Amino acid sequence: MNTPLSKDDTRRQVLRILGEIAPEADTTSLRPDVSFRDQLDLDSMDFLNFVVALHKEFHIEIPEADYPKYMTLNGCLTQLSAARS
């Protein structure tokens, strides 16, 4: 079984994935409660790629109905924490 990641490790991985999806974006200045799409100018395909990358990285199922819960850094960290516990 995987060792649980700390919140900081999870945050770093999420930001790394965002940086791969939107390499021109400055992920260091993200506001944790504002939509990635608004801050990083992600289109729907970019966001879908982000969710797929989270699925692969964290080995979790993310139902389409839950996608909105992954649209902010805080939401993403909350969902990933709940999914891995």
N, CA, C and O atoms as a Maestro MAE file, in Angstrom:
{
 s_m_m2io_version
 :::
 2.0.0
}

f_m_ct {
 s_m_title
 :::
 protein
 m_atom[340] {
  # First column is atom index #
  i_m_mmod_type
  r_m_x_coord
  r_m_y_coord
  r_m_z_coord
  i_m_residue_number
  s_m_chain_name
  s_m_pdb_residue_name
  s_m_pdb_atom_name
  i_m_atomic_number
  :::
  1 25 0.833 -1.184 0.000 1 A "MET " " N  " 7
  2 3 0.000 0.000 0.000 1 A "MET " " CA " 6
  3 2 0.879 1.249 0.000 1 A "MET " " C  " 6
  4 15 1.954 1.264 0.599 1 A "MET " " O  " 8
  5 25 0.409 2.291 -0.676 2 A "ASN " " N  " 7
  6 3 1.166 3.523 -0.763 2 A "ASN " " CA " 6
  7 2 1.218 4.226 0.582 2 A "ASN " " C  " 6
  8 15 0.244 4.234 1.336 2 A "ASN " " O  " 8
  9 25 2.373 4.816 0.869 3 A "THR " " N  " 7
  10 3 2.498 5.631 2.056 3 A "THR " " CA " 6
  11 2 1.743 6.925 1.806 3 A "THR " " C  " 6
  12 15 1.917 7.540 0.753 3 A "THR " " O  " 8
  13 25 0.915 7.352 2.740 4 A "PRO " " N  " 7
  14 3 0.181 8.598 2.527 4 A "PRO " " CA " 6
  15 2 1.142 9.776 2.350 4 A "PRO " " C  " 6
  16 15 2.143 9.891 3.058 4 A "PRO " " O  " 8
  17 25 0.823 10.629 1.411 5 A "LEU " " N  " 7
  18 3 1.630 11.817 1.189 5 A "LEU " " CA " 6
  19 2 1.214 12.904 2.163 5 A "LEU " " C  " 6
  20 15 0.050 12.994 2.556 5 A "LEU " " O  " 8
  21 25 2.172 13.723 2.544 6 A "SER " " N  " 7
  22 3 1.828 14.879 3.362 6 A "SER " " CA " 6
  23 2 1.067 15.873 2.489 6 A "SER " " C  " 6
  24 15 1.099 15.791 1.261 6 A "SER " " O  " 8
  25 25 0.393 16.799 3.132 7 A "LYS " " N  " 7
  26 3 -0.337 17.819 2.376 7 A "LYS " " CA " 6
  27 2 0.625 18.629 1.516 7 A "LYS " " C  " 6
  28 15 0.281 19.000 0.393 7 A "LYS " " O  " 8
  29 25 1.828 18.910 2.024 8 A "ASP " " N  " 7
  30 3 2.816 19.658 1.246 8 A "ASP " " CA " 6
  31 2 3.274 18.866 0.025 8 A "ASP " " C  " 6
  32 15 3.423 19.429 -1.060 8 A "ASP " " O  " 8
  33 25 3.499 17.559 0.197 9 A "ASP " " N  " 7
  34 3 3.902 16.718 -0.939 9 A "ASP " " CA " 6
  35 2 2.797 16.666 -1.988 9 A "ASP " " C  " 6
  36 15 3.058 16.762 -3.187 9 A "ASP " " O  " 8
  37 25 1.569 16.515 -1.525 10 A "THR " " N  " 7
  38 3 0.434 16.484 -2.446 10 A "THR " " CA " 6
  39 2 0.338 17.806 -3.186 10 A "THR " " C  " 6
  40 15 0.133 17.831 -4.400 10 A "THR " " O  " 8
  41 25 0.484 18.895 -2.463 11 A "ARG " " N  " 7
  42 3 0.428 20.231 -3.075 11 A "ARG " " CA " 6
  43 2 1.514 20.370 -4.141 11 A "ARG " " C  " 6
  44 15 1.246 20.867 -5.234 11 A "ARG " " O  " 8
  45 25 2.723 19.939 -3.835 12 A "ARG " " N  " 7
  46 3 3.825 20.020 -4.806 12 A "ARG " " CA " 6
  47 2 3.516 19.216 -6.061 12 A "ARG " " C  " 6
  48 15 3.786 19.665 -7.175 12 A "ARG " " O  " 8
  49 25 2.951 18.030 -5.877 13 A "GLN " " N  " 7
  50 3 2.620 17.204 -7.032 13 A "GLN " " CA " 6
  51 2 1.523 17.836 -7.876 13 A "GLN " " C  " 6
  52 15 1.599 17.816 -9.104 13 A "GLN " " O  " 8
  53 25 0.511 18.392 -7.234 14 A "VAL " " N  " 7
  54 3 -0.567 19.060 -7.972 14 A "VAL " " CA " 6
  55 2 0.004 20.241 -8.763 14 A "VAL " " C  " 6
  56 15 -0.339 20.421 -9.931 14 A "VAL " " O  " 8
  57 25 0.858 21.035 -8.148 15 A "LEU " " N  " 7
  58 3 1.453 22.183 -8.836 15 A "LEU " " CA " 6
  59 2 2.369 21.742 -9.970 15 A "LEU " " C  " 6
  60 15 2.429 22.401 -11.007 15 A "LEU " " O  " 8
  61 25 3.074 20.646 -9.786 16 A "ARG " " N  " 7
  62 3 3.927 20.114 -10.855 16 A "ARG " " CA " 6
  63 2 3.073 19.713 -12.055 16 A "ARG " " C  " 6
  64 15 3.405 20.027 -13.198 16 A "ARG " " O  " 8
  65 25 1.971 19.016 -11.784 17 A "ILE " " N  " 7
  66 3 1.069 18.603 -12.855 17 A "ILE " " CA " 6
  67 2 0.501 19.825 -13.571 17 A "ILE " " C  " 6
  68 15 0.461 19.861 -14.800 17 A "ILE " " O  " 8
  69 25 0.064 20.820 -12.812 18 A "LEU " " N  " 7
  70 3 -0.437 22.049 -13.436 18 A "LEU " " CA " 6
  71 2 0.622 22.701 -14.308 18 A "LEU " " C  " 6
  72 15 0.325 23.208 -15.390 18 A "LEU " " O  " 8
  73 25 1.856 22.684 -13.830 19 A "GLY " " N  " 7
  74 3 2.959 23.254 -14.601 19 A "GLY " " CA " 6
  75 2 3.210 22.499 -15.901 19 A "GLY " " C  " 6
  76 15 3.637 23.091 -16.892 19 A "GLY " " O  " 8
  77 25 2.948 21.202 -15.901 20 A "GLU " " N  " 7
  78 3 3.097 20.421 -17.128 20 A "GLU " " CA " 6
  79 2 1.954 20.706 -18.098 20 A "GLU " " C  " 6
  80 15 2.153 20.732 -19.312 20 A "GLU " " O  " 8
  81 25 0.758 20.919 -17.557 21 A "ILE " " N  " 7
  82 3 -0.425 21.199 -18.391 21 A "ILE " " CA " 6
  83 2 -0.357 22.624 -18.951 21 A "ILE " " C  " 6
  84 15 -0.706 22.865 -20.106 21 A "ILE " " O  " 8
  85 25 0.092 23.552 -18.124 22 A "ALA " " N  " 7
  86 3 0.170 24.966 -18.515 22 A "ALA " " CA " 6
  87 2 1.575 25.490 -18.211 22 A "ALA " " C  " 6
  88 15 1.772 26.205 -17.228 22 A "ALA " " O  " 8
  89 25 2.559 25.133 -19.059 23 A "PRO " " N  " 7
  90 3 3.953 25.477 -18.751 23 A "PRO " " CA " 6
  91 2 4.238 26.977 -18.669 23 A "PRO " " C  " 6
  92 15 5.212 27.389 -18.040 23 A "PRO " " O  " 8
  93 25 3.401 27.786 -19.296 24 A "GLU " " N  " 7
  94 3 3.613 29.238 -19.253 24 A "GLU " " CA " 6
  95 2 3.054 29.871 -17.980 24 A "GLU " " C  " 6
  96 15 3.293 31.049 -17.715 24 A "GLU " " O  " 8
  97 25 2.327 29.107 -17.211 25 A "ALA " " N  " 7
  98 3 1.669 29.639 -16.014 25 A "ALA " " CA " 6
  99 2 2.630 29.735 -14.837 25 A "ALA " " C  " 6
  100 15 3.552 28.933 -14.694 25 A "ALA " " O  " 8
  101 25 2.389 30.736 -14.001 26 A "ASP " " N  " 7
  102 3 3.148 30.891 -12.764 26 A "ASP " " CA " 6
  103 2 2.361 30.229 -11.635 26 A "ASP " " C  " 6
  104 15 1.467 30.840 -11.048 26 A "ASP " " O  " 8
  105 25 2.698 28.987 -11.341 27 A "THR " " N  " 7
  106 3 1.960 28.246 -10.312 27 A "THR " " CA " 6
  107 2 2.354 28.664 -8.901 27 A "THR " " C  " 6
  108 15 1.679 28.298 -7.938 27 A "THR " " O  " 8
  109 25 3.433 29.424 -8.764 28 A "THR " " N  " 7
  110 3 3.876 29.833 -7.429 28 A "THR " " CA " 6
  111 2 2.979 30.896 -6.819 28 A "THR " " C  " 6
  112 15 2.971 31.075 -5.601 28 A "THR " " O  " 8
  113 25 2.230 31.598 -7.643 29 A "SER " " N  " 7
  114 3 1.389 32.672 -7.113 29 A "SER " " CA " 6
  115 2 -0.104 32.323 -7.155 29 A "SER " " C  " 6
  116 15 -0.952 33.214 -7.103 29 A "SER " " O  " 8
  117 25 -0.418 31.050 -7.245 30 A "LEU " " N  " 7
  118 3 -1.821 30.640 -7.286 30 A "LEU " " CA " 6
  119 2 -2.545 30.987 -5.995 30 A "LEU " " C  " 6
  120 15 -2.031 30.759 -4.900 30 A "LEU " " O  " 8
  121 25 -3.728 31.534 -6.134 31 A "ARG " " N  " 7
  122 3 -4.588 31.743 -4.967 31 A "ARG " " CA " 6
  123 2 -5.348 30.432 -4.756 31 A "ARG " " C  " 6
  124 15 -5.977 29.934 -5.690 31 A "ARG " " O  " 8
  125 25 -5.300 29.871 -3.559 32 A "PRO " " N  " 7
  126 3 -5.815 28.526 -3.328 32 A "PRO " " CA " 6
  127 2 -7.325 28.366 -3.455 32 A "PRO " " C  " 6
  128 15 -7.823 27.248 -3.582 32 A "PRO " " O  " 8
  129 25 -8.056 29.480 -3.422 33 A "ASP " " N  " 7
  130 3 -9.515 29.373 -3.458 33 A "ASP " " CA " 6
  131 2 -10.128 29.927 -4.747 33 A "ASP " " C  " 6
  132 15 -11.342 30.106 -4.838 33 A "ASP " " O  " 8
  133 25 -9.281 30.194 -5.738 34 A "VAL " " N  " 7
  134 3 -9.754 30.720 -7.023 34 A "VAL " " CA " 6
  135 2 -9.526 29.650 -8.093 34 A "VAL " " C  " 6
  136 15 -8.498 28.972 -8.105 34 A "VAL " " O  " 8
  137 25 -10.489 29.517 -8.974 35 A "SER " " N  " 7
  138 3 -10.457 28.494 -10.012 35 A "SER " " CA " 6
  139 2 -9.151 28.517 -10.811 35 A "SER " " C  " 6
  140 15 -8.658 29.578 -11.194 35 A "SER " " O  " 8
  141 25 -8.602 27.315 -11.056 36 A "PHE " " N  " 7
  142 3 -7.427 27.185 -11.920 36 A "PHE " " CA " 6
  143 2 -7.717 27.786 -13.296 36 A "PHE " " C  " 6
  144 15 -6.871 28.457 -13.887 36 A "PHE " " O  " 8
  145 25 -8.918 27.534 -13.787 37 A "ARG " " N  " 7
  146 3 -9.276 28.010 -15.130 37 A "ARG " " CA " 6
  147 2 -9.201 29.530 -15.193 37 A "ARG " " C  " 6
  148 15 -8.764 30.082 -16.203 37 A "ARG " " O  " 8
  149 25 -9.617 30.214 -14.136 38 A "ASP " " N  " 7
  150 3 -9.550 31.677 -14.116 38 A "ASP " " CA " 6
  151 2 -8.119 32.176 -13.965 38 A "ASP " " C  " 6
  152 15 -7.739 33.168 -14.587 38 A "ASP " " O  " 8
  153 25 -7.336 31.506 -13.157 39 A "GLN " " N  " 7
  154 3 -5.971 31.971 -12.880 39 A "GLN " " CA " 6
  155 2 -4.975 31.582 -13.962 39 A "GLN " " C  " 6
  156 15 -4.049 32.336 -14.261 39 A "GLN " " O  " 8
  157 25 -5.165 30.412 -14.543 40 A "LEU " " N  " 7
  158 3 -4.175 29.881 -15.482 40 A "LEU " " CA " 6
  159 2 -4.662 29.881 -16.923 40 A "LEU " " C  " 6
  160 15 -3.958 29.423 -17.823 40 A "LEU " " O  " 8
  161 25 -5.855 30.390 -17.136 41 A "ASP " " N  " 7
  162 3 -6.437 30.440 -18.475 41 A "ASP " " CA " 6
  163 2 -6.490 29.051 -19.119 41 A "ASP " " C  " 6
  164 15 -6.167 28.880 -20.295 41 A "ASP " " O  " 8
  165 25 -6.901 28.075 -18.324 42 A "LEU " " N  " 7
  166 3 -7.039 26.714 -18.836 42 A "LEU " " CA " 6
  167 2 -8.347 26.593 -19.610 42 A "LEU " " C  " 6
  168 15 -9.379 27.125 -19.200 42 A "LEU " " O  " 8
  169 25 -8.286 25.890 -20.729 43 A "ASP " " N  " 7
  170 3 -9.532 25.587 -21.424 43 A "ASP " " CA " 6
  171 2 -10.039 24.234 -20.934 43 A "ASP " " C  " 6
  172 15 -9.391 23.584 -20.114 43 A "ASP " " O  " 8
  173 25 -11.181 23.818 -21.432 44 A "SER " " N  " 7
  174 3 -11.783 22.574 -20.933 44 A "SER " " CA " 6
  175 2 -10.897 21.366 -21.218 44 A "SER " " C  " 6
  176 15 -10.863 20.433 -20.415 44 A "SER " " O  " 8
  177 25 -10.189 21.358 -22.328 45 A "MET " " N  " 7
  178 3 -9.295 20.238 -22.642 45 A "MET " " CA " 6
  179 2 -8.103 20.210 -21.671 45 A "MET " " C  " 6
  180 15 -7.698 19.141 -21.215 45 A "MET " " O  " 8
  181 25 -7.548 21.383 -21.360 46 A "ASP " " N  " 7
  182 3 -6.460 21.457 -20.377 46 A "ASP " " CA " 6
  183 2 -6.921 20.911 -19.030 46 A "ASP " " C  " 6
  184 15 -6.202 20.155 -18.376 46 A "ASP " " O  " 8
  185 25 -8.126 21.303 -18.623 47 A "PHE " " N  " 7
  186 3 -8.631 20.845 -17.329 47 A "PHE " " CA " 6
  187 2 -8.854 19.335 -17.341 47 A "PHE " " C  " 6
  188 15 -8.553 18.656 -16.359 47 A "PHE " " O  " 8
  189 25 -9.375 18.813 -18.437 48 A "LEU " " N  " 7
  190 3 -9.555 17.370 -18.553 48 A "LEU " " CA " 6
  191 2 -8.206 16.657 -18.465 48 A "LEU " " C  " 6
  192 15 -8.091 15.630 -17.796 48 A "LEU " " O  " 8
  193 25 -7.194 17.190 -19.130 49 A "ASN " " N  " 7
  194 3 -5.847 16.609 -19.053 49 A "ASN " " CA " 6
  195 2 -5.316 16.652 -17.618 49 A "ASN " " C  " 6
  196 15 -4.633 15.728 -17.177 49 A "ASN " " O  " 8
  197 25 -5.627 17.710 -16.905 50 A "PHE " " N  " 7
  198 3 -5.227 17.838 -15.507 50 A "PHE " " CA " 6
  199 2 -5.877 16.745 -14.661 50 A "PHE " " C  " 6
  200 15 -5.200 16.100 -13.861 50 A "PHE " " O  " 8
  201 25 -7.170 16.534 -14.830 51 A "VAL " " N  " 7
  202 3 -7.884 15.513 -14.059 51 A "VAL " " CA " 6
  203 2 -7.339 14.117 -14.396 51 A "VAL " " C  " 6
  204 15 -7.169 13.286 -13.504 51 A "VAL " " O  " 8
  205 25 -7.070 13.864 -15.665 52 A "VAL " " N  " 7
  206 3 -6.503 12.569 -16.069 52 A "VAL " " CA " 6
  207 2 -5.126 12.384 -15.431 52 A "VAL " " C  " 6
  208 15 -4.797 11.292 -14.969 52 A "VAL " " O  " 8
  209 25 -4.329 13.440 -15.406 53 A "ALA " " N  " 7
  210 3 -2.999 13.359 -14.788 53 A "ALA " " CA " 6
  211 2 -3.103 13.110 -13.283 53 A "ALA " " C  " 6
  212 15 -2.298 12.365 -12.724 53 A "ALA " " O  " 8
  213 25 -4.086 13.728 -12.623 54 A "LEU " " N  " 7
  214 3 -4.297 13.461 -11.195 54 A "LEU " " CA " 6
  215 2 -4.654 11.991 -10.989 54 A "LEU " " C  " 6
  216 15 -4.141 11.343 -10.076 54 A "LEU " " O  " 8
  217 25 -5.521 11.477 -11.829 55 A "HIS " " N  " 7
  218 3 -5.928 10.066 -11.759 55 A "HIS " " CA " 6
  219 2 -4.698 9.156 -11.850 55 A "HIS " " C  " 6
  220 15 -4.545 8.230 -11.053 55 A "HIS " " O  " 8
  221 25 -3.835 9.423 -12.812 56 A "LYS " " N  " 7
  222 3 -2.638 8.591 -13.011 56 A "LYS " " CA " 6
  223 2 -1.639 8.742 -11.864 56 A "LYS " " C  " 6
  224 15 -1.073 7.759 -11.385 56 A "LYS " " O  " 8
  225 25 -1.433 9.979 -11.434 57 A "GLU " " N  " 7
  226 3 -0.442 10.257 -10.390 57 A "GLU " " CA " 6
  227 2 -0.842 9.694 -9.030 57 A "GLU " " C  " 6
  228 15 -0.018 9.124 -8.315 57 A "GLU " " O  " 8
  229 25 -2.108 9.860 -8.686 58 A "PHE " " N  " 7
  230 3 -2.569 9.499 -7.346 58 A "PHE " " CA " 6
  231 2 -3.328 8.174 -7.296 58 A "PHE " " C  " 6
  232 15 -3.731 7.726 -6.222 58 A "PHE " " O  " 8
  233 25 -3.525 7.542 -8.468 59 A "HIS " " N  " 7
  234 3 -4.190 6.232 -8.540 59 A "HIS " " CA " 6
  235 2 -5.570 6.262 -7.891 59 A "HIS " " C  " 6
  236 15 -5.918 5.401 -7.083 59 A "HIS " " O  " 8
  237 25 -6.341 7.273 -8.266 60 A "ILE " " N  " 7
  238 3 -7.701 7.408 -7.742 60 A "ILE " " CA " 6
  239 2 -8.675 7.558 -8.907 60 A "ILE " " C  " 6
  240 15 -8.318 8.034 -9.985 60 A "ILE " " O  " 8
  241 25 -9.894 7.147 -8.663 61 A "GLU " " N  " 7
  242 3 -10.958 7.372 -9.636 61 A "GLU " " CA " 6
  243 2 -11.554 8.753 -9.371 61 A "GLU " " C  " 6
  244 15 -11.812 9.119 -8.225 61 A "GLU " " O  " 8
  245 25 -11.767 9.507 -10.435 62 A "ILE " " N  " 7
  246 3 -12.380 10.823 -10.308 62 A "ILE " " CA " 6
  247 2 -13.600 10.857 -11.230 62 A "ILE " " C  " 6
  248 15 -13.464 11.067 -12.436 62 A "ILE " " O  " 8
  249 25 -14.782 10.651 -10.667 63 A "PRO " " N  " 7
  250 3 -15.990 10.693 -11.492 63 A "PRO " " CA " 6
  251 2 -16.198 12.084 -12.089 63 A "PRO " " C  " 6
  252 15 -15.867 13.095 -11.469 63 A "PRO " " O  " 8
  253 25 -16.740 12.117 -13.280 64 A "GLU " " N  " 7
  254 3 -16.968 13.405 -13.945 64 A "GLU " " CA " 6
  255 2 -17.794 14.356 -13.085 64 A "GLU " " C  " 6
  256 15 -17.580 15.568 -13.119 64 A "GLU " " O  " 8
  257 25 -18.726 13.819 -12.324 65 A "ALA " " N  " 7
  258 3 -19.559 14.657 -11.447 65 A "ALA " " CA " 6
  259 2 -18.724 15.385 -10.394 65 A "ALA " " C  " 6
  260 15 -19.150 16.415 -9.871 65 A "ALA " " O  " 8
  261 25 -17.537 14.858 -10.079 66 A "ASP " " N  " 7
  262 3 -16.671 15.482 -9.069 66 A "ASP " " CA " 6
  263 2 -15.669 16.478 -9.659 66 A "ASP " " C  " 6
  264 15 -14.955 17.131 -8.899 66 A "ASP " " O  " 8
  265 25 -15.591 16.615 -10.967 67 A "TYR " " N  " 7
  266 3 -14.614 17.521 -11.574 67 A "TYR " " CA " 6
  267 2 -14.651 18.925 -10.976 67 A "TYR " " C  " 6
  268 15 -13.593 19.501 -10.723 67 A "TYR " " O  " 8
  269 25 -15.842 19.497 -10.742 68 A "PRO " " N  " 7
  270 3 -15.854 20.858 -10.174 68 A "PRO " " CA " 6
  271 2 -15.131 20.962 -8.826 68 A "PRO " " C  " 6
  272 15 -14.639 22.032 -8.468 68 A "PRO " " O  " 8
  273 25 -15.070 19.875 -8.096 69 A "LYS " " N  " 7
  274 3 -14.401 19.888 -6.789 69 A "LYS " " CA " 6
  275 2 -12.890 20.018 -6.931 69 A "LYS " " C  " 6
  276 15 -12.201 20.320 -5.956 69 A "LYS " " O  " 8
  277 25 -12.368 19.795 -8.135 70 A "TYR " " N  " 7
  278 3 -10.929 19.852 -8.393 70 A "TYR " " CA " 6
  279 2 -10.505 21.144 -9.083 70 A "TYR " " C  " 6
  280 15 -9.385 21.237 -9.585 70 A "TYR " " O  " 8
  281 25 -11.380 22.132 -9.111 71 A "MET " " N  " 7
  282 3 -11.096 23.354 -9.878 71 A "MET " " CA " 6
  283 2 -10.287 24.401 -9.137 71 A "MET " " C  " 6
  284 15 -9.850 25.381 -9.741 71 A "MET " " O  " 8
  285 25 -10.074 24.212 -7.823 72 A "THR " " N  " 7
  286 3 -9.217 25.121 -7.067 72 A "THR " " CA " 6
  287 2 -8.151 24.293 -6.358 72 A "THR " " C  " 6
  288 15 -8.303 23.082 -6.197 72 A "THR " " O  " 8
  289 25 -7.093 24.938 -5.943 73 A "LEU " " N  " 7
  290 3 -6.038 24.227 -5.222 73 A "LEU " " CA " 6
  291 2 -6.574 23.669 -3.914 73 A "LEU " " C  " 6
  292 15 -6.311 22.511 -3.587 73 A "LEU " " O  " 8
  293 25 -7.321 24.467 -3.160 74 A "ASN " " N  " 7
  294 3 -7.888 23.973 -1.896 74 A "ASN " " CA " 6
  295 2 -8.819 22.788 -2.143 74 A "ASN " " C  " 6
  296 15 -8.742 21.776 -1.446 74 A "ASN " " O  " 8
  297 25 -9.691 22.915 -3.127 75 A "GLY " " N  " 7
  298 3 -10.620 21.836 -3.444 75 A "GLY " " CA " 6
  299 2 -9.894 20.573 -3.859 75 A "GLY " " C  " 6
  300 15 -10.254 19.469 -3.451 75 A "GLY " " O  " 8
  301 25 -8.881 20.747 -4.664 76 A "CYS " " N  " 7
  302 3 -8.088 19.616 -5.139 76 A "CYS " " CA " 6
  303 2 -7.420 18.899 -3.964 76 A "CYS " " C  " 6
  304 15 -7.469 17.672 -3.871 76 A "CYS " " O  " 8
  305 25 -6.810 19.652 -3.089 77 A "LEU " " N  " 7
  306 3 -6.116 19.048 -1.939 77 A "LEU " " CA " 6
  307 2 -7.111 18.345 -1.006 77 A "LEU " " C  " 6
  308 15 -6.822 17.270 -0.479 77 A "LEU " " O  " 8
  309 25 -8.267 18.950 -0.810 78 A "THR " " N  " 7
  310 3 -9.302 18.325 0.025 78 A "THR " " CA " 6
  311 2 -9.767 16.996 -0.588 78 A "THR " " C  " 6
  312 15 -9.867 15.985 0.107 78 A "THR " " O  " 8
  313 25 -10.044 17.014 -1.872 79 A "GLN " " N  " 7
  314 3 -10.521 15.807 -2.553 79 A "GLN " " CA " 6
  315 2 -9.456 14.711 -2.563 79 A "GLN " " C  " 6
  316 15 -9.758 13.543 -2.319 79 A "GLN " " O  " 8
  317 25 -8.224 15.089 -2.841 80 A "LEU " " N  " 7
  318 3 -7.147 14.089 -2.877 80 A "LEU " " CA " 6
  319 2 -6.912 13.494 -1.503 80 A "LEU " " C  " 6
  320 15 -6.671 12.294 -1.372 80 A "LEU " " O  " 8
  321 25 -6.980 14.322 -0.492 81 A "SER " " N  " 7
  322 3 -6.808 13.844 0.881 81 A "SER " " CA " 6
  323 2 -7.924 12.844 1.240 81 A "SER " " C  " 6
  324 15 -7.659 11.789 1.817 81 A "SER " " O  " 8
  325 25 -9.152 13.186 0.897 82 A "ALA " " N  " 7
  326 3 -10.281 12.298 1.196 82 A "ALA " " CA " 6
  327 2 -10.202 11.003 0.405 82 A "ALA " " C  " 6
  328 15 -10.534 9.937 0.921 82 A "ALA " " O  " 8
  329 25 -9.767 11.090 -0.837 83 A "ALA " " N  " 7
  330 3 -9.699 9.908 -1.699 83 A "ALA " " CA " 6
  331 2 -8.602 8.940 -1.265 83 A "ALA " " C  " 6
  332 15 -8.712 7.735 -1.494 83 A "ALA " " O  " 8
  333 25 -7.563 9.449 -0.651 84 A "ARG " " N  " 7
  334 3 -6.431 8.603 -0.280 84 A "ARG " " CA " 6
  335 2 -6.499 8.136 1.151 84 A "ARG " " C  " 6
  336 15 -5.639 7.366 1.580 84 A "ARG " " O  " 8
  337 25 -7.492 8.572 1.913 85 A "SER " " N  " 7
  338 3 -7.546 8.157 3.327 85 A "SER " " CA " 6
  339 2 -8.369 6.910 3.502 85 A "SER " " C  " 6
  340 15 -8.521 6.422 4.622 85 A "SER " " O  " 8
  :::
 }
 m_bond[339] {
  # First column is bond index #
  i_m_from
  i_m_to
  i_m_order
  :::
  1 1 2 1
  2 2 3 1
  3 3 4 2
  4 3 5 1
  5 5 6 1
  6 6 7 1
  7 7 8 2
  8 7 9 1
  9 9 10 1
  10 10 11 1
  11 11 12 2
  12 11 13 1
  13 13 14 1
  14 14 15 1
  15 15 16 2
  16 15 17 1
  17 17 18 1
  18 18 19 1
  19 19 20 2
  20 19 21 1
  21 21 22 1
  22 22 23 1
  23 23 24 2
  24 23 25 1
  25 25 26 1
  26 26 27 1
  27 27 28 2
  28 27 29 1
  29 29 30 1
  30 30 31 1
  31 31 32 2
  32 31 33 1
  33 33 34 1
  34 34 35 1
  35 35 36 2
  36 35 37 1
  37 37 38 1
  38 38 39 1
  39 39 40 2
  40 39 41 1
  41 41 42 1
  42 42 43 1
  43 43 44 2
  44 43 45 1
  45 45 46 1
  46 46 47 1
  47 47 48 2
  48 47 49 1
  49 49 50 1
  50 50 51 1
  51 51 52 2
  52 51 53 1
  53 53 54 1
  54 54 55 1
  55 55 56 2
  56 55 57 1
  57 57 58 1
  58 58 59 1
  59 59 60 2
  60 59 61 1
  61 61 62 1
  62 62 63 1
  63 63 64 2
  64 63 65 1
  65 65 66 1
  66 66 67 1
  67 67 68 2
  68 67 69 1
  69 69 70 1
  70 70 71 1
  71 71 72 2
  72 71 73 1
  73 73 74 1
  74 74 75 1
  75 75 76 2
  76 75 77 1
  77 77 78 1
  78 78 79 1
  79 79 80 2
  80 79 81 1
  81 81 82 1
  82 82 83 1
  83 83 84 2
  84 83 85 1
  85 85 86 1
  86 86 87 1
  87 87 88 2
  88 87 89 1
  89 89 90 1
  90 90 91 1
  91 91 92 2
  92 91 93 1
  93 93 94 1
  94 94 95 1
  95 95 96 2
  96 95 97 1
  97 97 98 1
  98 98 99 1
  99 99 100 2
  100 99 101 1
  101 101 102 1
  102 102 103 1
  103 103 104 2
  104 103 105 1
  105 105 106 1
  106 106 107 1
  107 107 108 2
  108 107 109 1
  109 109 110 1
  110 110 111 1
  111 111 112 2
  112 111 113 1
  113 113 114 1
  114 114 115 1
  115 115 116 2
  116 115 117 1
  117 117 118 1
  118 118 119 1
  119 119 120 2
  120 119 121 1
  121 121 122 1
  122 122 123 1
  123 123 124 2
  124 123 125 1
  125 125 126 1
  126 126 127 1
  127 127 128 2
  128 127 129 1
  129 129 130 1
  130 130 131 1
  131 131 132 2
  132 131 133 1
  133 133 134 1
  134 134 135 1
  135 135 136 2
  136 135 137 1
  137 137 138 1
  138 138 139 1
  139 139 140 2
  140 139 141 1
  141 141 142 1
  142 142 143 1
  143 143 144 2
  144 143 145 1
  145 145 146 1
  146 146 147 1
  147 147 148 2
  148 147 149 1
  149 149 150 1
  150 150 151 1
  151 151 152 2
  152 151 153 1
  153 153 154 1
  154 154 155 1
  155 155 156 2
  156 155 157 1
  157 157 158 1
  158 158 159 1
  159 159 160 2
  160 159 161 1
  161 161 162 1
  162 162 163 1
  163 163 164 2
  164 163 165 1
  165 165 166 1
  166 166 167 1
  167 167 168 2
  168 167 169 1
  169 169 170 1
  170 170 171 1
  171 171 172 2
  172 171 173 1
  173 173 174 1
  174 174 175 1
  175 175 176 2
  176 175 177 1
  177 177 178 1
  178 178 179 1
  179 179 180 2
  180 179 181 1
  181 181 182 1
  182 182 183 1
  183 183 184 2
  184 183 185 1
  185 185 186 1
  186 186 187 1
  187 187 188 2
  188 187 189 1
  189 189 190 1
  190 190 191 1
  191 191 192 2
  192 191 193 1
  193 193 194 1
  194 194 195 1
  195 195 196 2
  196 195 197 1
  197 197 198 1
  198 198 199 1
  199 199 200 2
  200 199 201 1
  201 201 202 1
  202 202 203 1
  203 203 204 2
  204 203 205 1
  205 205 206 1
  206 206 207 1
  207 207 208 2
  208 207 209 1
  209 209 210 1
  210 210 211 1
  211 211 212 2
  212 211 213 1
  213 213 214 1
  214 214 215 1
  215 215 216 2
  216 215 217 1
  217 217 218 1
  218 218 219 1
  219 219 220 2
  220 219 221 1
  221 221 222 1
  222 222 223 1
  223 223 224 2
  224 223 225 1
  225 225 226 1
  226 226 227 1
  227 227 228 2
  228 227 229 1
  229 229 230 1
  230 230 231 1
  231 231 232 2
  232 231 233 1
  233 233 234 1
  234 234 235 1
  235 235 236 2
  236 235 237 1
  237 237 238 1
  238 238 239 1
  239 239 240 2
  240 239 241 1
  241 241 242 1
  242 242 243 1
  243 243 244 2
  244 243 245 1
  245 245 246 1
  246 246 247 1
  247 247 248 2
  248 247 249 1
  249 249 250 1
  250 250 251 1
  251 251 252 2
  252 251 253 1
  253 253 254 1
  254 254 255 1
  255 255 256 2
  256 255 257 1
  257 257 258 1
  258 258 259 1
  259 259 260 2
  260 259 261 1
  261 261 262 1
  262 262 263 1
  263 263 264 2
  264 263 265 1
  265 265 266 1
  266 266 267 1
  267 267 268 2
  268 267 269 1
  269 269 270 1
  270 270 271 1
  271 271 272 2
  272 271 273 1
  273 273 274 1
  274 274 275 1
  275 275 276 2
  276 275 277 1
  277 277 278 1
  278 278 279 1
  279 279 280 2
  280 279 281 1
  281 281 282 1
  282 282 283 1
  283 283 284 2
  284 283 285 1
  285 285 286 1
  286 286 287 1
  287 287 288 2
  288 287 289 1
  289 289 290 1
  290 290 291 1
  291 291 292 2
  292 291 293 1
  293 293 294 1
  294 294 295 1
  295 295 296 2
  296 295 297 1
  297 297 298 1
  298 298 299 1
  299 299 300 2
  300 299 301 1
  301 301 302 1
  302 302 303 1
  303 303 304 2
  304 303 305 1
  305 305 306 1
  306 306 307 1
  307 307 308 2
  308 307 309 1
  309 309 310 1
  310 310 311 1
  311 311 312 2
  312 311 313 1
  313 313 314 1
  314 314 315 1
  315 315 316 2
  316 315 317 1
  317 317 318 1
  318 318 319 1
  319 319 320 2
  320 319 321 1
  321 321 322 1
  322 322 323 1
  323 323 324 2
  324 323 325 1
  325 325 326 1
  326 326 327 1
  327 327 328 2
  328 327 329 1
  329 329 330 1
  330 330 331 1
  331 331 332 2
  332 331 333 1
  333 333 334 1
  334 334 335 1
  335 335 336 2
  336 335 337 1
  337 337 338 1
  338 338 339 1
  339 339 340 2
  :::
 }
}
